[in-house]
Amino acid sequence: MGFKALSGRLPEWGRLFDEAGYDAFQDAVREELSARGPAFELHDGYARIGDWELPLLPLAQLCAKAPRSGWRPLLREQLERRFAEEKLGKELDSVRGNFDRARPALKLRVQRAETLRPGTISAPIAGHLHAALVLDLPSFVTPVRVADLAAWERPAPELIALAIDNVKTKERIELAPMEISSARLFAVSGPSVFVATLGLVVEDLLGPATPYGALVAMPSGHIVLCHAIADARSLRVLPAMAAGALQAWEGGPAPLSPDLFWKRGDRFVALPVVREDGEVKCELHREFDEQVAQRLS
């Protein structure tokens, strides 16, 4: 076949190949799409899969640079990524601007400040920790956007309460009470990174708040330690709790903070935990020292 005839047969991007290469590329794409299952239509410049289109030019450019024997694995990898992106996009589109659909996915997540994406709706807790408003979709977790808040037209307190309630009612947790120096300490754990969010509402576990507040640790997304401060026994809980928090933070996964936090009402004060010369130490904030430690000593 002459060059002019070939030029007339191949799409513009198809000139990355000779005629045999073009046919081999089309066959490889067809076979990989067939192996994935969904019905499709293969056209010269794109493949239509359901209600979306897959451009062939990016795939052809990759294959043109690789030996023909490696096209199938290369196409398989690229198609898996593209199908995953399309799935995530549909999940996200289903809740953007639709509060009724977003409602069950709305959650509050505890994160380190440096892991927050730009534009994330969040509020500082204490230390390096923030509480971020997110959507927990079937395939991924994504931050709530300012545009979402505008579309939903719901007051912030309502959204935060709903986000916390979704965590409280939907996450599977294990609750392990422990006795340390005749005082009760609770360890909460679970498979989800949202378990740490329960550290924001420890009163649900500890009961009515005491005048001295509570000690809370969120060493990992999967773990919360908490203790209601009542009397001098609570000061003996503090070192053991600090050691447990540091160990859980170092062991991961999803590490958050090794520190303890003094919670009184909705306010958190960080009590930094460090290891020095093999010894775990908890640095007491001046306010905690004056209003709790000195009074209970």
N, C-alpha and C positions, 0 to 999 in steps of 0.2 A: 504494500500500500504506500502511495506517495505521501510526502509530507503535507501537501495541501489537503488530501483526503483525510489523513489522520487528524489534522487540525480541525477539520469540520466535524469530526466524530467526537472528539474529546472536549469536555468542558474546559474552561480557561485553566482552572487549577489542576486539571488532569494532565497537563503538559509537564508536570513534575516527573511523569513516568513515560516510558515508551508504551506502545499499544499493549504488549503482553503484560507489562507491569501494571497498567491501568486495569486490565481485566482481572489480574491476580489480586489487586487491591480491592476491587469491587467484590470479588468472591470471598475474600477474607472478612470484609465487613459484613457481608450477608451471612456468612457462617457464624460469626461471633454474635450477631444480633439474634439469629435463630436459636442459638444455644441459650440465650437469656430468657426466652419464652414469650414476652409480649409481642403482639402482632405489630408489624412495621411495613412501611413502603420505602423502598430504596430508590432514590432519584439520583440524577447526575451530581447535584451539588449538596444534597442533604438527605437525611433519612427521617421520615416522619414516624414517630412512635406515639401512638395515642394522640394526645392533644399538644404535643411539643415536637420541635424539630431539632435534629442533631446535625450541625454543619460538618461536612466531610473535609474541608480544607485543612483544619488543624491536625486531623488524623493523617491526612495524606502527607503533610509536611514532615511529621514525625517518621512515617514509614519510608519516605524517600531518602532519609538519612541512615536507614538501618538495612541490614541484609534481609532479603525476602524471607529467609527461614525464621527470622525473629518477629515478623509482622503480627502473627496471631497472638503471642503473649503480650506484645505491646498494645495491640488493639483491645485486648481483654482488660488490661489494666486501665486504659483510658476510658473505656466504656463503663467499667465499674465505678470509677470516680464521677463520670458525668451523670450516670443514673442516680448515684447517691446525692449529688448536688440538686438534681431535679426533684428528688423526693423531699429533701430538706426545704427547698424553695416552696413546694406545695404545702408542707406542714406550716411554714411561716405565713404564707399567703392566707391560709385558712383562719388565722387568728388576728392578723393585722387589721385594725379598724373594726373588729367585731368583738365586743366585750363579752357577749354570751358564750362565744367559742373560746375566748381567752381565759375566762373565769377559772375553769378547772386547772389550767396550766400555770396560773400565776403563783409565784412563790418568792419568798425572801431567802437570799443565800448569803452566808457569811463568807467574805473573801478578804485576802490581803490587798492592800491598796494598789500594789504594783501589778496585780493581775486583772484589774478592772479595765475594760475596754473604754476608749474615749467615748464620752457621751452617755455612759452608764448612769442610770438613776440610782443613786446610793446615798447613804448617810454614814458618817464615822461612828464607830462604837467606842473604841479606845485603842491606844497603841497603834498598831498597823492595820487593825481590822475595820472593815466596813460592812454594812448590810446593804445588799444590792437587790433591786427588784428585777426579777427575771421571769422568763417563760420556760417552763420545763416541758418541752415537746417530746414526742415519742423517740426521736432520733438524736436530739441535741438540746442543749440549754443555751438560750440567747437572752441578752439584756432587753429589758423594756426600753423603748425609745421615747423621747419627748413627744414625737408625733403620735405615738400610741396613746399617751395620756390625753392629748388634745382630742383624739378621735373618740376615746371612751367616755370623756366628760364625767368622770367620777372623782370625788374628793380624795385627796391623798390618804387621810386616815382610813377611809373605807378600803382602799386598795391594799394598804399595809396589813390591816386586820385580816382581810381575805387571804393575803399571801401567807401570813403566819398560820392561819387556820388550815389552809391546804397542806402545809407541812405537818401540822399536828395530827391531822386526820388521815393522811395518805402514806406517811413514811412508816416502814416496819422497823421497830427498834427493840433492843433488849435492855431491860432495866436491872441493874445489879446493885443492891444496897450493900454497903460495907460498914463495919464498925472500926473506928480508929480512935483510941483513947476514950472509949465509951461515947463517942460522938458518931452520928450517922452521916455518911458520905454516899452520894449516888453516882454511879457511872452509867451513862447512856451511850449505847453504840448501835450501829446499823450499817447496812450496805450502801446507803445513799449519802452523797456529799451534803445533803440538806439536814442531816442530823444535828450539825453544829448550830443551826438556827434555833433549836430548842433551848440553847443557852441564853437566848434573849427572853425566854418566858419560863425560867426555872421555878417560878412560884407554882406552876401547875404540878410540879413534883414535890416541892418542899413545903407547900402549904402557905398560909398567910405569912407575909413578910415580918421579920423580927425588927426591932428598933435598930439593930446593928447591920441589917442587910444580909447578903449572901456572898460566898466565894464561888466563882465560876471559872472553869477552864474550858477552852475550845481549841485543844491542841491539833485537831484534825477535823476535816469536814465530816468525819464519821464518828466522832467521839465528843461527849460533853461530860465534865465532872462538875458536881455542884454540892454545896453544903450550906445550910442555914446557920448563920453565926448566932449563937445563943449565950455562951458563957466562956470561961477560961479554957474549957476543953477544945473550943474551936481554934485556939492558937496552937494547939498541939496537932491539929489536923493539917494546918497550913504547910509544914515542911513535907509531909507525906504526899499531900496533894500536888505540891510543886514538883516533887520528884516524878510522880506519875504523869503530870502534864508534859514535862521535858522528855520523858521516855517516849510517850506517844507521839510527840511532835517530831522527834528524831527518827522514829520508826516509820512514820507515814502510814498509808498513803494520804494524799491530799493534805499536806501539813498546813496549818494556819498560824498558830502562835504557841510558844512554850510558856507564856505568861499566865499568871492568875489575874482575875479581874474581880474587883470589889463592886458588887451590884447593890445599889440602894435606890429603890423606885425604878425609874427608867434610865438612870445614870450609871455608867461604868467607869471605874478608875483602874488603870493598869498597875499591876504589881509585878515588875519584871523578874523573870526567873533566869538565872545564869548558872553555869557550872564553872567553878574556880578550883583548880588543883584537885579535881576529882570530887569536889563537894558541891552539892546543889544548894543554891542560896536564892531566897526570895527577897527582893528589895521592897521595903514597905514605903508606900507613898506617905508623905507627911500628914495628910488629912486622915488616912487610915490609921496611922500610928497614934495620932492624938485622939481620934473619936472612937477607936475600937481597941487597939492593942493596949494602950495605957490604961484604959478604963477596965479592961478584963483581966489585966495582969494581977 
